[in-house]
Amino acid sequence: MNNTCESYAWKGGKTEHQGYLYINSPDHPHRLSNGFCAEHRLVCEKYLGRYLTKKEVVHHINKVTNDNRIQNLMIFKNQGYHSAFHRFGHCSQQGIIFDGRNSTNHL
Protein backbone atom coordinates (compact mmCIF):
# COMPACT_ATOMS: atom_id res chain seq x y z
CA MET A 1 0.00 0.00 0.00
CA ASN A 2 2.54 2.60 -1.15
CA ASN A 3 0.03 4.88 -2.87
CA THR A 4 -1.10 7.62 -0.49
CA CYS A 5 -4.62 7.52 -1.91
CA GLU A 6 -4.98 3.89 -0.81
CA SER A 7 -3.79 4.53 2.74
CA TYR A 8 -6.35 4.21 5.52
CA ALA A 9 -5.28 7.69 6.70
CA TRP A 10 -5.86 9.41 3.33
CA LYS A 11 -8.44 12.19 3.72
CA GLY A 12 -8.64 13.25 0.08
CA GLY A 13 -6.09 16.03 0.32
CA LYS A 14 -7.99 18.04 2.92
CA THR A 15 -7.14 18.45 6.58
CA GLU A 16 -8.11 20.58 9.58
CA HIS A 17 -5.81 22.34 12.02
CA GLN A 18 -6.95 24.62 14.86
CA GLY A 19 -10.36 25.03 13.20
CA TYR A 20 -9.02 26.04 9.78
CA LEU A 21 -9.33 23.84 6.69
CA TYR A 22 -6.27 23.16 4.53
CA ILE A 23 -6.11 21.76 1.00
CA ASN A 24 -3.20 19.83 -0.48
CA SER A 25 -1.77 22.29 -3.04
CA PRO A 26 1.77 21.15 -3.84
CA ASP A 27 2.16 23.55 -6.78
CA HIS A 28 0.89 26.69 -5.03
CA PRO A 29 3.61 29.35 -4.72
CA HIS A 30 2.63 30.18 -1.11
CA ARG A 31 1.98 26.64 0.16
CA LEU A 32 3.12 25.68 3.63
CA SER A 33 6.14 23.43 4.02
CA ASN A 34 3.80 20.40 4.15
CA GLY A 35 2.32 21.30 0.73
CA PHE A 36 -1.03 22.54 2.05
CA CYS A 37 -2.75 25.94 1.69
CA ALA A 38 -5.49 27.41 3.84
CA GLU A 39 -8.81 26.87 2.08
CA HIS A 40 -10.03 30.41 2.85
CA ARG A 41 -7.04 31.85 0.99
CA LEU A 42 -7.69 29.55 -2.00
CA VAL A 43 -11.36 30.62 -2.09
CA CYS A 44 -10.34 34.30 -2.15
CA GLU A 45 -7.73 33.67 -4.83
CA LYS A 46 -10.28 31.94 -7.02
CA TYR A 47 -12.71 34.82 -6.56
CA LEU A 48 -10.08 37.50 -7.32
CA GLY A 49 -8.46 35.53 -10.13
CA ARG A 50 -4.98 35.97 -8.67
CA TYR A 51 -2.74 34.73 -5.87
CA LEU A 52 -2.91 36.62 -2.59
CA THR A 53 0.34 38.17 -1.45
CA LYS A 54 1.90 36.89 1.75
CA LYS A 55 0.99 40.19 3.46
CA GLU A 56 -2.72 40.04 2.58
CA VAL A 57 -4.90 38.70 5.41
CA VAL A 58 -8.20 36.85 5.08
CA HIS A 59 -10.78 37.41 7.84
CA HIS A 60 -13.81 35.23 8.65
CA ILE A 61 -16.71 37.64 9.20
CA ASN A 62 -18.79 35.31 11.38
CA LYS A 63 -15.67 34.05 13.23
CA VAL A 64 -16.37 30.46 12.11
CA THR A 65 -12.97 29.54 10.73
CA ASN A 66 -14.16 26.62 8.61
CA ASP A 67 -16.94 28.66 6.96
CA ASN A 68 -15.12 29.55 3.76
CA ARG A 69 -18.02 30.88 1.72
CA ILE A 70 -16.93 34.01 -0.16
CA GLN A 71 -19.68 36.07 1.50
CA ASN A 72 -18.12 35.22 4.89
CA LEU A 73 -14.64 36.44 3.97
CA MET A 74 -12.84 39.77 3.94
CA ILE A 75 -9.38 40.48 2.57
CA PHE A 76 -7.19 43.10 4.19
CA LYS A 77 -4.04 44.60 2.63
CA ASN A 78 -2.02 43.66 5.69
CA GLN A 79 -2.15 42.64 9.35
CA GLY A 80 -2.31 46.27 10.51
CA TYR A 81 -5.66 46.88 8.82
CA HIS A 82 -6.90 43.49 10.03
CA SER A 83 -5.89 44.31 13.62
CA ALA A 84 -7.63 47.71 13.43
CA PHE A 85 -10.79 45.98 12.21
CA HIS A 86 -10.70 43.64 15.23
CA ARG A 87 -9.93 46.44 17.66
CA PHE A 88 -12.41 49.05 16.41
CA GLY A 89 -14.90 47.07 14.29
CA HIS A 90 -13.84 48.98 11.17
CA CYS A 91 -10.76 50.24 9.36
CA SER A 92 -9.92 52.57 6.52
CA GLN A 93 -11.54 51.51 3.24
CA GLN A 94 -8.11 51.66 1.62
CA GLY A 95 -7.10 48.68 3.76
CA ILE A 96 -9.94 46.45 2.54
CA ILE A 97 -9.37 44.62 -0.73
CA PHE A 98 -12.62 42.63 -0.60
CA ASP A 99 -15.60 42.61 1.76
CA GLY A 100 -17.86 39.58 1.48
CA ARG A 101 -20.64 41.43 3.30
CA ASN A 102 -21.08 43.46 0.12
CA SER A 103 -20.78 40.49 -2.22
CA THR A 104 -23.66 39.36 -4.41
CA ASN A 105 -21.46 36.84 -6.22
CA HIS A 106 -21.28 33.38 -4.72
CA LEU A 107 -18.87 30.64 -5.74
PyRosetta script that sets phi, psi and omega in degrees:
from pyrosetta import init, pose_from_sequence

init()
pose = pose_from_sequence("MNNTCESYAWKGGKTEHQGYLYINSPDHPHRLSNGFCAEHRLVCEKYLGRYLTKKEVVHHINKVTNDNRIQNLMIFKNQGYHSAFHRFGHCSQQGIIFDGRNSTNHL")
pose.set_psi(1, 65.2)
pose.set_omega(1, -178.2)
pose.set_phi(2, -84.7)
pose.set_psi(2, -23.4)
pose.set_omega(2, -178.6)
pose.set_phi(3, -75.0)
pose.set_psi(3, 125.0)
pose.set_omega(3, -178.2)
pose.set_phi(4, -56.5)
pose.set_psi(4, -37.0)
pose.set_omega(4, -177.8)
pose.set_phi(5, -64.1)
pose.set_psi(5, -23.4)
pose.set_omega(5, -179.0)
pose.set_phi(6, -91.8)
pose.set_psi(6, -8.3)
pose.set_omega(6, -177.9)
pose.set_phi(7, -67.5)
pose.set_psi(7, 144.7)
pose.set_omega(7, 178.3)
pose.set_phi(8, -63.1)
pose.set_psi(8, -23.6)
pose.set_omega(8, -178.0)
pose.set_phi(9, -88.6)
pose.set_psi(9, -6.4)
pose.set_omega(9, -176.9)
pose.set_phi(10, -64.7)
pose.set_psi(10, 128.1)
pose.set_omega(10, -178.4)
pose.set_phi(11, -115.0)
pose.set_psi(11, 23.1)
pose.set_omega(11, 175.7)
pose.set_phi(12, 76.1)
pose.set_psi(12, 20.3)
pose.set_omega(12, 177.2)
pose.set_phi(13, 83.1)
pose.set_psi(13, 15.6)
pose.set_omega(13, -179.9)
pose.set_phi(14, -128.7)
pose.set_psi(14, 138.2)
pose.set_omega(14, 178.9)
pose.set_phi(15, -144.2)
pose.set_psi(15, 167.0)
pose.set_omega(15, -179.5)
pose.set_phi(16, -124.1)
pose.set_psi(16, 139.4)
pose.set_omega(16, 175.8)
pose.set_phi(17, -145.9)
pose.set_psi(17, 122.1)
pose.set_omega(17, -179.8)
pose.set_phi(18, 51.2)
pose.set_psi(18, 38.9)
pose.set_omega(18, 176.1)
pose.set_phi(19, 88.0)
pose.set_psi(19, -10.1)
pose.set_omega(19, 179.7)
pose.set_phi(20, -97.9)
pose.set_psi(20, 145.4)
pose.set_omega(20, 177.3)
pose.set_phi(21, -95.0)
pose.set_psi(21, 139.8)
pose.set_omega(21, 179.5)
pose.set_phi(22, -126.3)
pose.set_psi(22, 142.4)
pose.set_omega(22, -178.0)
pose.set_phi(23, -116.9)
pose.set_psi(23, 136.3)
pose.set_omega(23, 176.2)
pose.set_phi(24, -64.3)
pose.set_psi(24, 116.7)
pose.set_omega(24, -176.4)
pose.set_phi(25, -139.3)
pose.set_psi(25, 67.8)
pose.set_omega(25, -171.8)
pose.set_phi(26, -62.8)
pose.set_psi(26, -18.9)
pose.set_omega(26, -179.0)
pose.set_phi(27, -100.1)
pose.set_psi(27, 0.4)
pose.set_omega(27, -177.9)
pose.set_phi(28, -72.4)
pose.set_psi(28, 135.1)
pose.set_omega(28, -177.6)
pose.set_phi(29, -66.8)
pose.set_psi(29, -20.5)
pose.set_omega(29, -179.3)
pose.set_phi(30, -114.6)
pose.set_psi(30, 26.2)
pose.set_omega(30, 179.8)
pose.set_phi(31, -65.3)
pose.set_psi(31, 156.6)
pose.set_omega(31, 174.6)
pose.set_phi(32, -73.1)
pose.set_psi(32, 170.8)
pose.set_omega(32, -178.2)
pose.set_phi(33, -61.4)
pose.set_psi(33, -22.8)
pose.set_omega(33, 178.6)
pose.set_phi(34, -88.1)
pose.set_psi(34, 2.5)
pose.set_omega(34, 177.4)
pose.set_phi(35, 89.5)
pose.set_psi(35, 4.2)
pose.set_omega(35, -177.9)
pose.set_phi(36, -102.8)
pose.set_psi(36, 154.4)
pose.set_omega(36, 173.9)
pose.set_phi(37, -126.6)
pose.set_psi(37, 148.0)
pose.set_omega(37, 176.4)
pose.set_phi(38, -64.9)
pose.set_psi(38, 130.5)
pose.set_omega(38, -177.0)
pose.set_phi(39, -60.0)
pose.set_psi(39, -37.8)
pose.set_omega(39, -178.5)
pose.set_phi(40, -63.1)
pose.set_psi(40, -33.4)
pose.set_omega(40, 176.9)
pose.set_phi(41, -70.7)
pose.set_psi(41, -39.6)
pose.set_omega(41, 178.5)
pose.set_phi(42, -64.6)
pose.set_psi(42, -39.1)
pose.set_omega(42, 178.2)
pose.set_phi(43, -61.8)
pose.set_psi(43, -45.4)
pose.set_omega(43, 179.9)
pose.set_phi(44, -65.4)
pose.set_psi(44, -40.3)
pose.set_omega(44, 179.0)
pose.set_phi(45, -62.6)
pose.set_psi(45, -42.1)
pose.set_omega(45, 178.1)
pose.set_phi(46, -62.3)
pose.set_psi(46, -43.5)
pose.set_omega(46, -179.4)
pose.set_phi(47, -63.7)
pose.set_psi(47, -44.9)
pose.set_omega(47, -178.8)
pose.set_phi(48, -77.1)
pose.set_psi(48, -23.1)
pose.set_omega(48, -177.3)
pose.set_phi(49, 78.0)
pose.set_psi(49, 24.6)
pose.set_omega(49, 178.5)
pose.set_phi(50, -157.0)
pose.set_psi(50, 163.5)
pose.set_omega(50, 174.0)
pose.set_phi(51, -73.2)
pose.set_psi(51, 144.2)
pose.set_omega(51, 170.1)
pose.set_phi(52, -75.0)
pose.set_psi(52, 149.5)
pose.set_omega(52, 173.4)
pose.set_phi(53, -77.5)
pose.set_psi(53, 165.9)
pose.set_omega(53, 178.8)
pose.set_phi(54, -66.7)
pose.set_psi(54, -25.8)
pose.set_omega(54, -179.5)
pose.set_phi(55, -79.6)
pose.set_psi(55, -25.7)
pose.set_omega(55, -177.9)
pose.set_phi(56, -69.2)
pose.set_psi(56, 138.2)
pose.set_omega(56, -174.8)
pose.set_phi(57, -118.1)
pose.set_psi(57, 132.7)
pose.set_omega(57, 176.6)
pose.set_phi(58, -99.3)
pose.set_psi(58, 132.8)
pose.set_omega(58, -178.0)
pose.set_phi(59, -116.6)
pose.set_psi(59, 136.5)
pose.set_omega(59, 174.7)
pose.set_phi(60, -90.4)
pose.set_psi(60, 113.8)
pose.set_omega(60, -174.4)
pose.set_phi(61, -59.3)
pose.set_psi(61, -46.3)
pose.set_omega(61, -177.0)
pose.set_phi(62, -88.4)
pose.set_psi(62, 6.4)
pose.set_omega(62, 177.9)
pose.set_phi(63, 67.7)
pose.set_psi(63, 9.4)
pose.set_omega(63, 175.3)
pose.set_phi(64, -94.0)
pose.set_psi(64, 104.9)
pose.set_omega(64, -168.1)
pose.set_phi(65, -72.2)
pose.set_psi(65, -11.2)
pose.set_omega(65, 175.1)
pose.set_phi(66, -104.8)
pose.set_psi(66, 9.0)
pose.set_omega(66, 175.1)
pose.set_phi(67, -94.3)
pose.set_psi(67, 91.0)
pose.set_omega(67, -172.6)
pose.set_phi(68, -101.2)
pose.set_psi(68, 28.3)
pose.set_omega(68, 173.1)
pose.set_phi(69, -68.9)
pose.set_psi(69, 142.2)
pose.set_omega(69, -176.3)
pose.set_phi(70, -58.2)
pose.set_psi(70, -34.1)
pose.set_omega(70, -179.8)
pose.set_phi(71, -72.6)
pose.set_psi(71, -6.5)
pose.set_omega(71, 176.7)
pose.set_phi(72, -103.9)
pose.set_psi(72, 7.3)
pose.set_omega(72, -174.6)
pose.set_phi(73, -119.0)
pose.set_psi(73, 147.3)
pose.set_omega(73, 171.7)
pose.set_phi(74, -127.8)
pose.set_psi(74, 149.6)
pose.set_omega(74, 176.3)
pose.set_phi(75, -120.6)
pose.set_psi(75, 125.3)
pose.set_omega(75, 177.3)
pose.set_phi(76, -106.2)
pose.set_psi(76, 149.9)
pose.set_omega(76, -179.4)
pose.set_phi(77, -62.2)
pose.set_psi(77, -33.0)
pose.set_omega(77, -180.0)
pose.set_phi(78, -162.1)
pose.set_psi(78, 177.4)
pose.set_omega(78, -176.9)
pose.set_phi(79, -65.4)
pose.set_psi(79, -30.3)
pose.set_omega(79, 179.0)
pose.set_phi(80, -60.9)
pose.set_psi(80, -46.4)
pose.set_omega(80, 177.7)
pose.set_phi(81, -66.1)
pose.set_psi(81, -39.3)
pose.set_omega(81, 179.1)
pose.set_phi(82, -63.0)
pose.set_psi(82, -43.9)
pose.set_omega(82, 179.2)
pose.set_phi(83, -63.1)
pose.set_psi(83, -41.8)
pose.set_omega(83, 178.1)
pose.set_phi(84, -61.5)
pose.set_psi(84, -39.5)
pose.set_omega(84, 178.7)
pose.set_phi(85, -61.8)
pose.set_psi(85, -42.9)
pose.set_omega(85, 178.4)
pose.set_phi(86, -66.7)
pose.set_psi(86, -40.7)
pose.set_omega(86, -176.2)
pose.set_phi(87, -71.3)
pose.set_psi(87, -43.5)
pose.set_omega(87, -172.4)
pose.set_phi(88, -111.9)
pose.set_psi(88, -9.1)
pose.set_omega(88, -178.5)
pose.set_phi(89, 84.3)
pose.set_psi(89, 1.7)
pose.set_omega(89, 178.1)
pose.set_phi(90, -161.7)
pose.set_psi(90, 168.1)
pose.set_omega(90, 173.1)
pose.set_phi(91, -153.5)
pose.set_psi(91, 172.8)
pose.set_omega(91, 178.6)
pose.set_phi(92, -56.6)
pose.set_psi(92, 138.0)
pose.set_omega(92, 179.1)
pose.set_phi(93, -58.6)
pose.set_psi(93, -28.9)
pose.set_omega(93, -179.5)
pose.set_phi(94, -66.3)
pose.set_psi(94, -17.4)
pose.set_omega(94, 178.7)
pose.set_phi(95, -89.2)
pose.set_psi(95, -7.2)
pose.set_omega(95, -178.1)
pose.set_phi(96, -103.6)
pose.set_psi(96, 119.3)
pose.set_omega(96, 177.4)
pose.set_phi(97, -84.7)
pose.set_psi(97, -40.2)
pose.set_omega(97, -178.7)
pose.set_phi(98, -149.0)
pose.set_psi(98, 139.5)
pose.set_omega(98, 178.0)
pose.set_phi(99, -128.7)
pose.set_psi(99, 106.4)
pose.set_omega(99, -178.2)
pose.set_phi(100, -61.6)
pose.set_psi(100, -20.2)
pose.set_omega(100, 178.1)
pose.set_phi(101, -65.5)
pose.set_psi(101, -23.3)
pose.set_omega(101, 179.9)
pose.set_phi(102, -101.2)
pose.set_psi(102, 5.8)
pose.set_omega(102, -174.1)
pose.set_phi(103, -85.6)
pose.set_psi(103, 133.3)
pose.set_omega(103, 172.4)
pose.set_phi(104, -107.9)
pose.set_psi(104, -6.4)
pose.set_omega(104, 178.7)
pose.set_phi(105, -94.3)
pose.set_psi(105, 132.0)
pose.set_omega(105, 179.6)
pose.set_phi(106, -123.1)
pose.set_psi(106, 135.8)
pose.set_omega(106, 178.5)
pose.set_phi(107, -77.2)
pose.dump_pdb("model.pdb")
